[in-house]
Amino acid sequence: MNQPYTPPEGEAGAPADRTYAPRFFALQGRLGRLRYFVYGGVVMVTLYAVLTAVGVVVSISLAESAANAVLMPLVLLMLLACVVTGLIFGKRRLNDLDFSGWWILLALLPLVNLVMAVILLFVPGSKGENRFGPRPAANGAGLVIGAFTMILLVLAWVGLLLAVALPAYQDYAERARAQQFELQRQQQELLEEQYRLYSE
């Protein structure tokens, strides 16, 4: 007989607030916000690193046309892998919110995918067990360190992009201005030449 002051129990005498440790490659189960961010980041960083390494090796060892023939299918394969893993992680994250995984297909629509990204990254999941299983276990130190590492990598990538893109854009803008000035000078000389021919 249950005492009124004993903690509630679920099926088979298990505590009502069960948790489980999500696995990276699982297709089922719930996924919390931090794990969703870190898992997605790990996939993206790994795929970009592999693609970059293969691209450098292929570019060095093959001619440009042969390198493009090898790299294009690889890029498409990497993009497909990113989409598939993103859909799986998104489905698990929606399960954490107690929504059907089919809602992840909305992430394939432009603009709607931005709303979905905000929901998946910032809306907390169900506090207890829901129809998709027990809630994920609390985040460990490894996940927190992984999240900070992903944030630092994103900031470093943005910084590198700005460091490379801004000078390149300034150089392009200067060359475009110089080209425009040269074109205007040539047009002015042509007009002056035509005027001189007509005035003779």
Beta strands, then each sheet from edge to edge (+ up, - down):
strand 1: 19-20
strand 2: 135-136
sheet 1: 1+ 2+
end
